[in-house]
Amino acid sequence: MVYGYFSIYCYCANLQYSFSKLVFACSRNYGESKLFKSDISIGGSRAIFICHQWGIGIISDYGSDDGSFDLLGLKLNLGIICKPWHLSEIFIMNAITYLIAFALIWQIKFIPTAARKIDTGTLRERFVAGWHFLSERKHLLYYGVFSLFVFATILIASTNLMPRYVYNVLHENGSVYANSEMYFAIGAMSAGLFTFKIFGRRYNLGVVILSLIGAAIFIYFAAFKNILIFYIMHLLLGFANAAIRVLRVTYLFENTPNAVIGRTSSVFFISNVFWRLIWIGIISMPFFAIGDHIKYACWGLALFCLLGAVGVWYSRSIEKINPIE
């Protein structure tokens, strides 16, 4: 299972990042590139929303008796009887969807618009090349690393913290957690529509503001308990997460040559994995499994988001002193 998750994550992350960079390289027009990144955000979030809603139906007893389904926290009687699936059936369906995705991706025709040079260097040499590029441009290094802090907190919250938070703090079942993820997806879809309208090309300021919003949301999780506000906070968290991703990727693509974009992303990826491992280790401590102690982890994640905002703001001050050439 660990190998499967690792393979899927590497496949998805590298495919989307590489594809996005290729399309961006083909169009240096700001309007076209921002529309492309917004469309990716909207499409991905729409898929997440549909999958979570489907997941509620196939892994729970909702609809098995009276045909009612839980949609965004609301009970709707659709008259559809849906028996829960076995875990093995869910894994088989998941494998089928990946095969379908592979078949669709195989049909994409790629024609390079510029001469491509294949790098035959070792992994170490490529990593060193990325680090050397970033060490000469500290504002890019700090921006790329600190803008990932919100991503790390959200991934940890989604997979490790929120399931226990819902059960131990809110005293609710898995449908509340699944509905919160759907609100998160709706927020991410709205980010695809409104990010550039709100922030334009203010990439640093936008990430700072959104990171502060993330910190405020985790503070709410730690201090208050209300199901409706819990859903609204996930809506805002989804917007902040996707908007930061759009702004961050756009900024890095515009200021990093194609020849080193993969090398620099390796540096950022390693730093992100490092912080995720640290937080997984912290939240996995027995202390957070006692009663509602998991809410104390929310305070830590809030401080981490705040630290990310400070780091991105600092990168902005460095860029003003040493502007990008």
C-alpha positions as CSV (number, residue, x, y, z in Angstrom):
1,M,0.0,0.0,0.0
2,V,2.8,2.4,0.9
3,Y,4.5,1.7,-2.5
4,G,1.1,2.3,-4.3
5,Y,0.6,5.6,-2.6
6,F,4.2,6.6,-3.3
7,S,3.9,5.7,-7.0
8,I,0.6,7.4,-7.5
9,Y,1.8,10.6,-5.8
10,C,5.0,10.7,-7.9
11,Y,3.1,10.0,-11.1
12,C,0.5,12.7,-10.5
13,A,2.8,15.4,-9.2
14,N,5.4,15.0,-12.0
15,L,2.9,14.7,-14.8
16,Q,0.9,17.7,-13.8
17,Y,4.0,19.9,-13.1
18,S,5.8,18.9,-16.4
19,F,2.7,19.3,-18.5
20,S,1.9,22.7,-17.0
21,K,5.5,23.9,-17.7
22,L,5.4,22.7,-21.3
23,V,2.2,24.5,-22.0
24,F,3.4,27.6,-20.2
25,A,6.6,27.6,-22.3
26,C,4.5,27.4,-25.5
27,S,2.6,30.6,-24.5
28,R,4.4,33.5,-22.8
29,N,1.1,35.5,-23.0
30,Y,0.0,36.2,-19.5
31,G,-3.7,36.0,-20.3
32,E,-3.4,32.6,-21.9
33,S,-1.2,31.1,-19.2
34,K,-3.3,32.3,-16.3
35,L,-6.5,30.9,-18.0
36,F,-4.7,27.5,-18.4
37,K,-3.7,27.4,-14.7
38,S,-7.2,28.4,-13.6
39,D,-8.8,25.8,-15.8
40,I,-6.5,23.1,-14.2
41,S,-7.5,24.2,-10.8
42,I,-11.2,24.2,-11.6
43,G,-11.1,20.9,-13.3
44,G,-9.1,19.1,-10.6
45,S,-11.4,20.5,-7.8
46,R,-14.5,19.5,-9.7
47,A,-13.2,16.0,-9.9
48,I,-12.4,16.0,-6.2
49,F,-15.9,17.2,-5.4
50,I,-17.6,14.5,-7.5
51,C,-15.3,11.8,-6.0
52,H,-16.0,12.7,-2.4
53,Q,-19.7,12.8,-3.0
54,W,-19.6,9.4,-4.7
55,G,-17.4,8.1,-1.9
56,I,-20.0,9.0,0.8
57,G,-22.5,6.9,-1.0
58,I,-20.4,3.8,-1.6
59,I,-18.6,3.5,1.7
60,S,-21.5,4.3,4.1
61,D,-25.0,3.2,4.8
62,Y,-26.6,6.4,3.4
63,G,-29.2,5.5,0.9
64,S,-29.3,1.8,1.8
65,D,-32.7,2.0,3.5
66,D,-34.7,5.0,2.3
67,G,-32.8,6.3,-0.7
68,S,-31.6,9.5,1.0
69,F,-28.1,10.9,0.5
70,D,-25.9,13.4,2.4
71,L,-25.0,16.2,0.1
72,L,-22.9,19.0,1.6
73,G,-24.4,18.3,5.0
74,L,-28.0,18.3,3.7
75,K,-30.1,15.1,3.6
76,L,-31.7,14.7,0.1
77,N,-34.1,11.9,-0.7
78,L,-33.3,10.9,-4.3
79,G,-35.0,7.6,-4.2
80,I,-31.8,5.8,-5.2
81,I,-30.8,2.7,-3.2
82,C,-27.1,2.4,-2.9
83,K,-25.6,-0.5,-1.0
84,P,-22.1,0.1,0.6
85,W,-19.2,-1.3,-1.4
86,H,-16.5,-3.6,-0.1
87,L,-13.0,-2.1,0.3
88,S,-11.7,-4.5,-2.4
89,E,-14.3,-3.3,-4.9
90,I,-13.3,0.3,-4.2
91,F,-9.7,-0.5,-4.9
92,I,-10.6,-2.2,-8.1
93,M,-12.7,0.7,-9.3
94,N,-9.8,3.1,-8.4
95,A,-7.4,1.0,-10.5
96,I,-9.9,1.1,-13.4
97,T,-10.1,4.9,-13.3
98,Y,-6.3,5.1,-13.5
99,L,-6.3,2.8,-16.5
100,I,-8.9,5.1,-18.2
101,A,-6.8,8.2,-17.3
102,F,-3.7,6.5,-18.8
103,A,-5.6,5.7,-22.0
104,L,-6.8,9.4,-22.3
105,I,-3.4,10.8,-21.6
106,W,-1.9,8.5,-24.2
107,Q,-4.0,10.2,-26.8
108,I,-2.5,13.6,-26.2
109,K,-0.3,14.6,-29.1
110,F,2.7,16.7,-28.1
111,I,4.7,18.7,-30.7
112,P,7.6,20.7,-29.2
113,T,7.8,24.3,-30.3
114,A,11.5,24.7,-29.4
115,A,14.6,22.5,-29.6
116,R,14.8,20.3,-26.5
117,K,18.1,19.3,-25.0
118,I,18.1,16.0,-23.0
119,D,20.0,16.3,-19.7
120,T,22.0,13.2,-19.1
121,G,23.4,14.3,-15.7
122,T,23.0,12.2,-12.5
123,L,20.3,13.0,-10.0
124,R,22.9,14.5,-7.7
125,E,24.2,16.8,-10.5
126,R,20.6,17.9,-11.3
127,F,19.8,18.7,-7.7
128,V,23.1,20.6,-7.3
129,A,22.2,22.6,-10.4
130,G,18.9,23.6,-9.0
131,W,20.4,24.5,-5.6
132,H,23.1,26.6,-7.3
133,F,20.5,28.5,-9.3
134,L,18.4,29.2,-6.2
135,S,21.3,30.1,-4.0
136,E,22.1,32.9,-6.4
137,R,18.5,34.0,-6.3
138,K,17.6,33.9,-2.6
139,H,14.2,35.5,-3.1
140,L,13.1,32.6,-5.3
141,L,14.5,30.1,-2.8
142,Y,12.6,31.7,0.2
143,Y,9.5,32.2,-1.9
144,G,9.4,28.6,-3.2
145,V,10.1,27.1,0.3
146,F,7.9,29.2,2.5
147,S,4.9,29.3,0.1
148,L,4.7,25.5,0.5
149,F,4.0,25.8,4.2
150,V,0.3,26.1,3.8
151,F,0.3,23.0,1.5
152,A,2.1,21.0,4.1
153,T,-0.4,22.0,6.8
154,I,-3.4,21.2,4.6
155,L,-2.1,17.8,3.6
156,I,-1.4,16.9,7.2
157,A,-4.8,18.2,8.3
158,S,-6.7,16.4,5.7
159,T,-5.0,13.0,6.2
160,N,-3.9,12.9,9.8
161,L,-5.7,15.7,11.8
162,M,-9.2,16.2,10.5
163,P,-10.5,12.6,10.8
164,R,-9.6,12.6,14.5
165,Y,-10.8,16.2,14.9
166,V,-14.2,15.4,13.6
167,Y,-14.5,12.3,15.8
168,N,-12.9,13.6,19.0
169,V,-13.7,17.3,19.0
170,L,-16.9,17.7,17.0
171,H,-18.1,14.2,17.9
172,E,-19.4,13.6,14.4
173,N,-19.1,10.7,11.9
174,G,-17.3,10.3,8.7
175,S,-19.9,12.0,6.6
176,V,-19.0,15.3,8.2
177,Y,-15.4,14.8,7.3
178,A,-16.3,13.9,3.7
179,N,-18.6,16.9,3.4
180,S,-15.9,19.2,4.6
181,E,-13.6,17.9,1.8
182,M,-16.4,18.7,-0.7
183,Y,-16.6,22.3,0.7
184,F,-12.8,22.4,0.3
185,A,-13.2,21.4,-3.3
186,I,-15.8,24.1,-3.9
187,G,-13.4,26.7,-2.5
188,A,-10.7,25.4,-4.7
189,M,-12.9,25.7,-7.8
190,S,-13.7,29.3,-6.9
191,A,-10.0,30.0,-6.7
192,G,-9.7,29.1,-10.3
193,L,-12.3,31.7,-11.2
194,F,-11.3,34.6,-8.9
195,T,-7.6,34.3,-7.9
196,F,-6.2,36.5,-10.7
197,K,-9.2,38.9,-10.5
198,I,-8.4,39.5,-6.8
199,F,-4.6,39.5,-6.8
200,G,-3.6,40.0,-10.4
201,R,0.2,39.7,-10.6
202,R,0.8,40.5,-6.9
203,Y,2.2,37.0,-6.3
204,N,4.0,37.7,-3.0
205,L,1.3,39.8,-1.4
206,G,-1.3,37.3,-2.4
207,V,0.5,34.3,-0.9
208,V,1.1,36.3,2.3
209,I,-2.6,37.2,2.7
210,L,-3.8,33.7,1.9
211,S,-1.2,32.2,4.3
212,L,-2.6,34.5,7.1
213,I,-6.1,33.3,6.2
214,G,-4.9,29.7,6.6
215,A,-3.5,30.6,10.0
216,A,-6.7,32.2,11.1
217,I,-8.7,29.1,10.0
218,F,-6.6,26.7,12.1
219,I,-6.9,29.0,15.1
220,Y,-10.7,28.7,14.6
221,F,-10.4,24.9,14.5
222,A,-8.5,25.1,17.8
223,A,-10.8,27.5,19.7
224,F,-14.4,26.9,18.4
225,K,-16.8,24.1,17.6
226,N,-19.6,24.6,15.1
227,I,-20.5,22.3,12.2
228,L,-21.7,25.1,9.9
229,I,-18.7,27.3,10.5
230,F,-16.5,24.2,10.2
231,Y,-17.8,23.8,6.6
232,I,-17.3,27.5,5.8
233,M,-13.7,27.3,7.1
234,H,-13.0,24.4,4.8
235,L,-14.5,26.4,1.9
236,L,-12.0,29.3,2.7
237,L,-9.2,26.8,3.2
238,G,-9.8,25.2,-0.2
239,F,-9.8,28.7,-1.8
240,A,-6.5,29.7,0.0
241,N,-4.8,26.4,-0.9
242,A,-5.7,26.5,-4.6
243,A,-5.1,30.3,-5.0
244,I,-1.6,30.0,-3.4
245,R,-0.9,27.1,-5.8
246,V,-1.9,29.2,-8.8
247,L,0.0,32.3,-7.7
248,R,3.1,30.3,-6.7
249,V,3.3,28.2,-9.9
250,T,2.8,31.3,-12.1
251,Y,5.5,33.2,-10.3
252,L,8.1,30.4,-10.4
253,F,7.3,29.6,-14.1
254,E,7.7,33.3,-15.1
255,N,11.1,33.6,-13.3
256,T,12.7,30.2,-13.8
257,P,14.2,29.1,-17.1
258,N,12.9,25.8,-18.6
259,A,16.4,24.2,-18.3
260,V,16.4,24.4,-14.4
261,I,12.7,24.4,-13.5
262,G,12.8,20.6,-12.8
263,R,15.9,21.0,-10.7
264,T,14.5,23.8,-8.6
265,S,11.3,22.0,-8.0
266,S,13.3,19.1,-6.6
267,V,14.7,21.4,-4.0
268,F,11.2,22.6,-3.1
269,F,9.8,19.1,-3.1
270,I,12.5,17.8,-0.6
271,S,11.9,20.7,1.8
272,N,8.1,20.1,1.6
273,V,8.5,16.4,2.3
274,F,10.8,17.2,5.2
275,W,8.2,19.4,6.9
276,R,5.5,16.9,6.3
277,L,7.4,14.2,7.9
278,I,8.1,16.4,10.9
279,W,4.4,17.2,11.3
280,I,3.3,13.6,10.8
281,G,5.8,12.6,13.6
282,I,4.4,15.3,15.9
283,I,0.7,14.6,15.3
284,S,1.3,10.8,15.7
285,M,2.5,11.3,19.3
286,P,0.2,9.6,21.8
287,F,-0.6,12.9,23.4
288,F,-2.8,14.0,20.5
289,A,-4.8,10.8,20.6
290,I,-6.2,11.6,24.1
291,G,-9.6,13.2,24.1
292,D,-9.7,16.5,22.3
293,H,-6.0,17.1,22.4
294,I,-5.8,17.1,18.6
295,K,-7.0,20.7,18.7
296,Y,-3.6,21.7,20.1
297,A,-2.1,20.5,16.9
298,C,-4.2,23.2,15.1
299,W,-2.4,25.9,17.1
300,G,0.9,24.5,15.8
301,L,-0.3,24.4,12.2
302,A,-1.6,28.0,12.6
303,L,1.9,29.1,13.7
304,F,3.4,27.2,10.8
305,C,1.2,29.1,8.3
306,L,2.1,32.4,10.0
307,L,5.8,31.5,9.7
308,G,5.2,30.8,6.0
309,A,3.6,34.2,5.5
310,V,6.6,35.9,7.2
311,G,9.0,34.0,5.0
312,V,7.2,35.0,1.8
313,W,7.1,38.6,2.9
314,Y,10.8,38.4,3.6
315,S,11.4,37.1,0.1
316,R,9.5,40.1,-1.2
317,S,11.8,42.5,0.6
318,I,14.9,40.7,-0.8
319,E,13.4,40.9,-4.3
320,K,13.0,44.7,-4.0
321,I,16.7,45.0,-3.0
322,N,17.9,42.5,-5.7
323,P,15.2,42.6,-8.5
324,I,14.9,39.7,-11.0
325,E,17.0,40.3,-14.0
